[in-house]
Amino acid sequence: MTQKNTAIITGASSGIGQATAKELAARGYHVMLAARREERLVDLKKEIEAEGGSADYQVTDVTSADEMKSLAQAALEKNGKIDILVNNAGLMPLSYMNKLKLDEWDKMVDVNIKGVLYGIAAVLPIMEQQKFGHILNVSSVAGHQVMKGSAVYSGTKYAVRAISDGLRQEIDPSHEIRVTIVSPGAVATELTNTITDDDVLDSFKSMSESMEPLQAEDIANAIGYAVEQPPHVDVNEILIRPRQQP
Ligand code: NDP
């Protein structure tokens, strides 16, 4: 079995996850791509390989602890170790609370919080056994501040920061295991496609049009910086906004 540096990326079928997969592949990692849309993962694997990188994919729904475990096992079996997990998959169906979009609240809790927890559960035992690894959990500027319409989404992203910081403190200090929170501001991706509340969508669009957003590659670069620090350095959090975002 080879011992190639390996990174698992959830939500790799679009936006930040896709850009992060390309960035880590370019930095020499074997990337294990995970999301639900298989065609996109197939295309990304081909694109990475055409550029000289190395990739595999496994169709995975992060809301299933079993599927996340199976994803980690597949990466481990292929390369003998897991260096990095980027818990990136997420949804942002913003809405005012009095619209009572319970189904969307459930989805955000399931994907944005439980998905991150299941990712941690899938790799932590492996990383503890290896005594090294790096878990990066994607939160948001919305994990630092709440706006009208973002109550539940922000709640999930505050939770991601709490979970990440708690995990970081619990790591055995003799292990080279790092935890990083990635908190982007507005990034031009497909994330807003899940917003069904027209009132929120209108105000969100006008806010977005008032600034030049980040590109997914900007976040991927920041992740590349965090993972390439020497082992005694843990970049605890990357908070990165468009220059014009308040
Ligand atoms: P995209 O909508 O472009 O990507 C979201 C990704 O999540 C897709 O690849 C999607 O894949 C995946 N996903 C959604 N649900 C599931 C699921 N149940 N199982 C597996 N994968 C799933 O958005 P972004 O790239 O912008 O979002 C990535 C992360 O960044 C999210 O956590 C988001 O909250 C966060 N973020 C984004 C910001 C932005 O402005 N764009 C700002 C701050 C944070 P598929 O549908 O194929 O399963």
Boltz pocket constraint, residues with backbone or C-beta under 6 A from the ligand:
constraints:
  - pocket:
      binder: B
      contacts: [[A, 10], [A, 11], [A, 12], [A, 13], [A, 14], [A, 15], [A, 16], [A, 17], [A, 34], [A, 35], [A, 36], [A, 37], [A, 38], [A, 60], [A, 61], [A, 62], [A, 63], [A, 87], [A, 88], [A, 89], [A, 90], [A, 91], [A, 92], [A, 111], [A, 138], [A, 139], [A, 140], [A, 141], [A, 142], [A, 182], [A, 183], [A, 184], [A, 185], [A, 186], [A, 187], [A, 188], [A, 189], [A, 190], [A, 191], [A, 192]]
      max_distance: 6.0
